[in-house]
Amino acid sequence: MLRLQTIREMSDSEDDDVPQLSSHALAALQEFYSEQKQQSDPGGDDKYNIGIIEENWQLSQFWYSQETALRLAKEAIAAAGECGRIACVSAPSVYQKLRELHREDFSIYIFEYDKRFAIYGEEFIFYDYNNPLDLPEKVAAHSFDIVIADPPYLSEECLRKMSETIKYLTRGKILLCTGAVMEEEAAKLLGVKMCKFIPKHTRTLGNEFRCYVNYDSGLDREISV
C-alpha cells in the first residue's frame, strides 16, 4: 500500500512539473490546427478558392488576382469551345477559377509540381518541367483544345522545356503567361505573340508580366481587366 501511495505521489509531482497552457494559448493552438487541416484538406467548393493553398515562393509561386484569373478562365472557355478540354500547366489560379465557375461540361486538368494540388483528385497530374514529356499514359498527345501555361521561372531553359510539354498537349491553341522579357523566346519556341491584356497578381512582381497567344484572342481587344 505504501508503494502504491508513493507512486501516486510521484505521478502527482510529475504532473505538477508539466507546463500547462492558458485558455487563450490553447484556443490559439486549436485554431492553428484547424487552419492547417483546412489547408491540407479543404472541402466543398471552398477548395477552388484562389489562395486556399498558399503561395510557396521557393517554388516561384505567385497567384493571379481574382479579376485576372476570371478573365483567363473565360478566355480558355471561349477558346476551347463546347465540351472542350483545357490543360492548365503550372497555372493553378486559372484551374481554380475554371472549376469555381462550375463548368462541369468541360474537362480541365492541372499539371503541377506542387503535390498539395493533389486535393483535386484525378484532375491533378504531377508535372516537372525538367522532364517535359514524363506524363501518365492517360494523357494522350494533342488531346487538349487549349493549353494555358505559366512557366515558374523566367529563363530560356524553363520555357524551352515547358514548350515541349505544351506542344505535346495542345491540338493547336496556346495561351502563355510569362514575363515581357521572354517575348522573343516565346515567339521562337511557340509561335505566340504578345496580347494587349496585362495580367495582374495578388502581389506586385518585380518583372513586367504579359500574355501571349497563337490564335485570334479576346485578350487582344482590351488593355486591362
Buried (B, 14 or more C-beta within 10 A) or exposed (E): EEEEEEEEEEEEEEEEEEEEEEEEEEEEEEEEEEEEEEBEEBEEEEBBEBEBBEBEEEEBBBBBBBEBBBBBBBBBBEBBEEEBBBBBBBBBBBBBBBBBBEBEEBBBBBBBBBEBBBBBEEBBBBBEBEEBEEBEEEBEEEBBBBBBBBBBBBEEEBBBBBBBBBBBBBBEBBBBBBBBEBBEBBBEBBEBBBBEBBBBBBEEEEEEBBBBBBEEBBBBEEEEB
